């Protein structure tokens, strides 16, 4: 595992514009633009050379509520302007009123300063407080959405890997089915010829005058036997070569899909990536041991320099998938066997499933629970595909060997019948 690398934080001020919907208005869009600009300059992606921390220090993300183009600042400016206009109206009223007492003392203040205080309190409650509460609600909604995304990302990665395995297995099964159908037609033709030869083998062929017919029938059956055995061997080689080619394509594709998923997870935004919210934290009762630990941490942090901005993740080099396991040699079929596949075999149908020759094998990513789940799913899918390949290869060999053994048994019976006719 490599040392930790910083990852720039994403400002929660972008929540009204990015996830909060249109309710935040133009101010929310401005916050989102500012947050995107800060994230772009701060290195939101995997900063393996620690360039993200330097960029974040050079151009930090503005604190919530301090952006002059943000929603809160614009509402505050509007409130201040409205307060000044109302204060001028009240000053004019009290200058004209003079020393007369107000007719409705509960609703009208006795002096201009008291009226200005009431106006400030009213505007503070109707404008600024509502805007701040709205913004906090949108931030909370955005954080809840991130929590949901964080829980769904591992499931999405697992589904993508399972789908890759299912697609390759489906194509391998389709090619094997087509090859079996072609061999079944050839096999049916051979069995039909064998029945004709068997029906032609009559006791009258024992006559020495018809010895030529018997020899011609023996030659025809011998040719049919050779063709049947060669067809069975070619069928076995075709099945194994197609299965091996699909298995190699699966390894390349699963490596490519894993690299893409790792890149997406590296660039995903999680709740810990956000800066602390404006609202005060929830009051929680702590045990005495936790309080003592917090005091020790505070005293230790006071003597330590401030850490660079951004959350740190540990980098990990995930091991590559083993190569050479999904082959007929690992199944137990020697290369010198007549039914072994060719080394450069490709799947039938002209579909080049192994086009990604440059698919990466070793992947370096951040070390998070989502990454652990994704690579655990990769290993599980590969183990499942390896088990399927071994079982399918042995099944293919078995079904072809059954045909060969049947032909061998018939060849012995045919030899016995012909020998009996020759001795008669």
Protein Blocks (a to p, Z undefined) as FASTA:
>chain_A
ZZddddddddfklmmmmmnojmnommlmmmmmmmmmmmmmnopaccfkommmmmmmmmcc
ddehiamkbmklmmmmmmmmmmmmmmmmmmmmmmmnmmaccfblmlpcfbfklmmmmmmm
mmmmmmmmmmmmmmmmmmmmmmmmmmmmmmmmmmmmmmmmmmmmmmmmmmmmmmmmmmmm
mmmmmmmmmmmmmmmmmmmmcfklmpmklmmmmmmmmmmmmmmmmmmmmmmmmmmmmmmm
mmmmmmmmmmmmmmmmmmmmmmmmmmpccfklpccdfbdcddddddfklmmmmmmmmmmm
mmpccddedidddddddddddehklcfklnopafkbmkbccfkbccehhiafklmlmbcf
bdcddddfklmmmmmmmmmmmmmmmmmmmmmmmmmmmmmmmmmmmmmmmmmmmmmmmmmm
mmZZ
